[in-house]
Amino acid sequence: MPPTAVLLAEPEPALRGVLERHLSSDGFTVIEAGWDAQALDLAERSHPDVVLASESELCLLLRQGQPGRRWDRNVPVIVLASTGSDPVDRVRAFQRGADDVVERHLYPELVARIHALVRRSSFGPADVAEVDDLIVDLRARQVRVGGEVIRLSGREFDLAARLASDPRRVFSKEELLKDLWGHTSGRFVTRTVDSHASRLRRKLRSVTGDDRFIVNVWGRGYRLME
C-alpha cells in the first residue's frame, strides 16, 4: 500500500513544521499549504487521502467546491483545534463538513483518527447497499437516488452508509456518536448528529421530493426509512 497522503493546511510556519516532521517520521506523505487558496490548489492537483485544516473555513470551501475546479469533495477532513477549544467552535467545524476535530497537541490521537478515517474510506469493490431507489456505494463513497449523485460531506456519507447497513433498524444517537465520531458523551456532539441528519434528509428530499429517507424516531434515534 502506498503511504497515506496528508494535506496539512496550517498558516503558522512553526506549527506546520513540527507537524510535518512528526507525520513524515510516522510514514505519511505530507503536502504542506500555508493558506486556503494554496490548499485548494494542492487538493485539486495532489488528491490527498486526508486533509488537516487549522480553520473550519477550509472545510467549508472543500465541501462546496468551486465552478470549473475538481477535487474530491468527500475527502476526509480533520480540523485541528487549539488546546481547550470552545465546544461551539467544534460544533461549527462539524456543521461546515468536518469529519473530526482533534486538538493539535494530542498527536498520538491525531494519528489514530487519521488511520480511522482512511480505514473507513477504503471499502472493497462489492460494498454497495441498495435500499428502494437509493444506492450507497461504499467503494466510490457516493450516494445515488434514481441515478443522480447526491453531494455529501464525508460525515454525511458515513451517516448514510451506517443507516443503510440496516435500513429499518433504529440507531441511537449514542451509537452513532461512538461509531462515526468516536465520542461517547457530550451535548454538543449530540446536536451534531441531529444537524448532520437534518442536512442529509434535506439533500435527499431535494431529489426524491419526499421525506421517506432519514426518519427521526423521537426519543430513540434515526433509521434510514420506515
C-alpha positions as CSV (number, residue, x, y, z in Angstrom):
1,M,0.0,0.0,0.0
2,P,1.3,3.5,-0.8
3,P,1.8,5.8,2.1
4,T,-1.2,7.9,3.2
5,A,-1.0,11.4,1.6
6,V,-1.9,14.1,4.1
7,L,-2.6,17.7,3.1
8,L,-1.5,19.9,6.0
9,A,-3.1,23.3,5.9
10,E,-1.6,25.4,8.6
11,P,-0.7,29.1,8.2
12,E,1.8,29.2,11.1
13,P,5.2,28.0,9.8
14,A,6.5,26.8,13.1
15,L,3.4,24.7,13.9
16,R,3.3,23.4,10.4
17,G,7.0,22.4,10.5
18,V,6.6,20.5,13.8
19,L,3.6,18.6,12.5
20,E,5.2,17.9,9.1
21,R,8.3,16.4,10.8
22,H,6.2,14.1,13.1
23,L,3.9,13.0,10.3
24,S,6.8,12.3,7.9
25,S,8.6,10.3,10.6
26,D,5.5,8.2,11.0
27,G,5.4,7.3,7.3
28,F,2.9,9.8,6.0
29,T,3.4,11.7,2.8
30,V,2.9,15.4,3.8
31,I,1.7,18.1,1.4
32,E,2.1,21.5,3.0
33,A,-0.1,24.5,2.5
34,G,0.2,27.9,4.2
35,W,-3.2,29.4,3.2
36,D,-6.6,28.3,2.0
37,A,-6.2,29.1,-1.7
38,Q,-2.9,27.1,-1.8
39,A,-4.6,24.2,0.0
40,L,-7.4,24.1,-2.6
41,D,-4.8,24.1,-5.5
42,L,-3.0,21.2,-3.8
43,A,-6.2,19.3,-3.2
44,E,-7.0,19.6,-6.9
45,R,-3.5,18.5,-8.0
46,S,-2.4,16.0,-5.4
47,H,-5.6,14.2,-4.4
48,P,-4.8,13.7,-0.7
49,D,-6.2,10.9,1.3
50,V,-6.8,13.2,4.3
51,V,-6.9,17.0,4.9
52,L,-5.7,18.5,8.2
53,A,-7.1,22.0,8.4
54,S,-6.3,24.6,11.0
55,E,-9.6,26.5,10.2
56,S,-13.0,25.1,9.6
57,E,-13.5,27.7,6.7
58,L,-11.2,25.5,4.5
59,C,-13.5,22.5,5.2
60,L,-16.5,24.5,4.0
61,L,-14.6,25.5,0.8
62,L,-13.7,21.9,0.1
63,R,-17.3,20.7,0.6
64,Q,-18.8,23.5,-1.5
65,G,-16.4,23.2,-4.4
66,Q,-15.8,26.0,-7.0
67,P,-17.0,26.3,-10.6
68,G,-14.6,24.8,-13.1
69,R,-12.5,23.2,-10.5
70,R,-12.3,19.5,-9.5
71,W,-11.3,17.9,-6.2
72,D,-12.8,15.2,-4.0
73,R,-15.5,17.0,-2.0
74,N,-15.8,13.9,0.2
75,V,-12.1,13.9,1.2
76,P,-11.9,13.2,4.9
77,V,-11.1,16.4,6.8
78,I,-9.8,16.8,10.4
79,V,-9.9,20.3,11.9
80,L,-7.0,21.0,14.2
81,A,-8.3,22.7,17.3
82,S,-6.3,24.7,19.9
83,T,-5.9,23.4,23.4
84,G,-9.2,23.6,25.4
85,S,-11.1,24.9,22.3
86,D,-14.6,26.1,22.7
87,P,-17.3,23.4,22.1
88,V,-19.1,26.0,20.0
89,D,-16.2,26.1,17.6
90,R,-16.1,22.3,17.4
91,V,-19.8,22.3,16.5
92,R,-19.2,24.9,13.8
93,A,-16.5,22.7,12.3
94,F,-18.8,19.7,12.1
95,Q,-21.5,21.9,10.6
96,R,-19.1,23.0,7.9
97,G,-18.5,19.4,7.0
98,A,-15.6,18.3,9.2
99,D,-15.2,14.6,9.8
100,D,-13.4,15.1,13.0
101,V,-11.9,17.7,15.4
102,V,-8.7,17.0,17.3
103,E,-6.7,19.2,19.5
104,R,-3.4,19.7,17.6
105,H,-1.2,18.9,20.7
106,L,-2.7,15.4,21.0
107,Y,-0.5,14.0,18.3
108,P,-1.0,10.2,19.1
109,E,-4.8,10.7,19.0
110,L,-4.5,12.7,15.7
111,V,-2.6,9.8,14.1
112,A,-5.2,7.3,15.3
113,R,-8.0,9.5,13.9
114,I,-6.2,9.7,10.6
115,H,-5.9,5.9,10.3
116,A,-9.5,5.5,11.3
117,L,-10.8,7.9,8.6
118,V,-8.6,6.3,6.0
119,R,-9.8,2.8,7.0
120,R,-13.5,3.9,6.8
121,S,-12.9,5.4,3.3
122,S,-11.2,2.2,2.0
123,F,-14.1,-0.2,1.2
124,G,-14.0,-3.1,-1.1
125,P,-15.5,-3.1,-4.6
126,A,-18.5,-5.2,-3.7
127,D,-19.7,-2.8,-0.9
128,V,-22.9,-1.4,-2.4
129,A,-26.1,-1.1,-0.4
130,E,-29.4,-0.7,-2.3
131,V,-32.5,0.5,-0.4
132,D,-35.5,1.2,-2.6
133,D,-34.2,3.6,-5.2
134,L,-31.3,4.8,-3.0
135,I,-27.8,3.3,-3.6
136,V,-24.9,3.7,-1.2
137,D,-21.7,2.9,-3.0
138,L,-19.0,2.4,-0.3
139,R,-16.2,2.0,-2.7
140,A,-16.9,5.2,-4.6
141,R,-18.2,6.9,-1.5
142,Q,-21.3,8.0,-3.3
143,V,-25.0,8.1,-2.6
144,R,-27.2,8.0,-5.6
145,V,-31.0,8.3,-5.9
146,G,-32.5,7.4,-9.3
147,G,-29.1,7.5,-10.8
148,E,-28.4,11.1,-9.6
149,V,-25.4,11.6,-7.3
150,I,-26.1,13.4,-4.1
151,R,-23.3,15.8,-3.0
152,L,-22.5,14.9,0.6
153,S,-19.8,15.8,3.1
154,G,-17.6,12.9,4.4
155,R,-19.5,12.6,7.6
156,E,-22.9,12.8,5.9
157,F,-21.9,9.9,3.7
158,D,-20.7,7.9,6.7
159,L,-24.1,8.5,8.4
160,A,-26.0,7.4,5.2
161,A,-23.8,4.3,5.0
162,R,-24.3,3.4,8.6
163,L,-28.1,3.7,8.4
164,A,-28.2,1.8,5.1
165,S,-26.4,-1.1,6.7
166,D,-29.7,-2.0,8.4
167,P,-32.3,0.3,6.8
168,R,-35.2,-0.3,9.2
169,R,-33.2,-0.5,12.4
170,V,-33.2,2.5,14.7
171,F,-29.7,3.6,15.5
172,S,-29.5,5.6,18.8
173,K,-27.7,8.9,18.8
174,E,-25.2,7.5,21.3
175,E,-24.4,4.6,19.0
176,L,-23.9,6.9,16.0
177,L,-21.7,9.2,18.1
178,K,-19.5,6.3,19.1
179,D,-19.3,4.7,15.6
180,L,-18.9,7.8,13.4
181,W,-17.4,10.5,15.7
182,G,-15.6,8.4,18.3
183,H,-17.4,10.1,21.1
184,T,-19.3,8.5,24.0
185,S,-21.0,11.6,25.5
186,G,-21.5,15.3,25.2
187,R,-24.4,17.5,24.4
188,F,-22.7,19.4,21.6
189,V,-21.9,16.3,19.7
190,T,-25.4,15.0,20.1
191,R,-26.6,18.2,18.4
192,T,-24.1,17.5,15.7
193,V,-25.8,14.1,14.9
194,D,-29.1,16.0,14.6
195,S,-27.6,18.7,12.3
196,H,-26.0,16.1,10.0
197,A,-29.1,14.0,9.8
198,S,-31.2,17.1,9.0
199,R,-28.8,18.2,6.2
200,L,-28.7,14.6,4.8
201,R,-32.5,14.4,4.8
202,R,-32.8,17.8,3.1
203,K,-30.3,16.8,0.4
204,L,-32.2,13.5,-0.3
205,R,-35.5,15.3,-0.3
206,S,-34.3,17.7,-3.0
207,V,-34.1,14.8,-5.3
208,T,-36.9,12.4,-4.1
209,G,-39.4,15.2,-3.4
210,D,-40.4,13.5,-0.1
211,D,-39.1,12.6,3.4
212,R,-39.1,8.8,3.2
213,F,-35.4,8.7,4.0
214,I,-33.7,9.6,7.3
215,V,-36.5,9.0,9.8
216,N,-36.2,10.6,13.2
217,V,-37.7,8.2,15.8
218,W,-38.5,10.6,18.6
219,G,-36.5,9.9,21.8
220,R,-34.6,7.0,20.3
221,G,-32.5,7.9,17.2
222,Y,-32.6,7.6,13.4
223,R,-33.2,4.9,10.8
224,L,-33.0,5.1,7.1
225,M,-36.7,4.5,6.3
226,E,-39.9,3.3,7.7
